[in-house]
Amino acid sequence: NSMKILIIEDNKNKMLCLKEFIAKMDLSEKVEFEEANSFTSGIRKINNKIGEIIILDMSLPTYDITHWENGGDKKPVAGKEIMKRMIHRNILIPVIIVTQFETFGENRITLDILNKEFENEFKKEWKGRIFYEGDEWKEGLEQLLREIIRKREKND
């Protein structure tokens, strides 16, 4: 029995660290990873219901960055837009936001303000946010993942 985790993240190094850390966690289920590197590819995979848990970066380029494509505009609150679309389509997959920024967009929205907004708007899906810094993020991420998996097992 394996569980698919979709990681939507444009920073290759952070993606690798997240995958390595989760792979090392001793989880009750085997974990498979699915990756998306931009807002657009993230939405596509979510619409195709790929992933039972989503780890989501807050700021993403519009499109995948390639040799011939610069990714378009960087969307500072892409994570929030992705969650809005999930709700709109009634896709209830648990989401953990992992971000290395304290504020977002020209309005410098803080994480705490977003936090409160998510708690109200995205109650069902949103499981929490991790500030990605040093090694401190690991403990928080592990806690949230274990919580989600426990709930899953209870509901099965």
Disulfide bonds with the S-S distance in Angstrom:
none
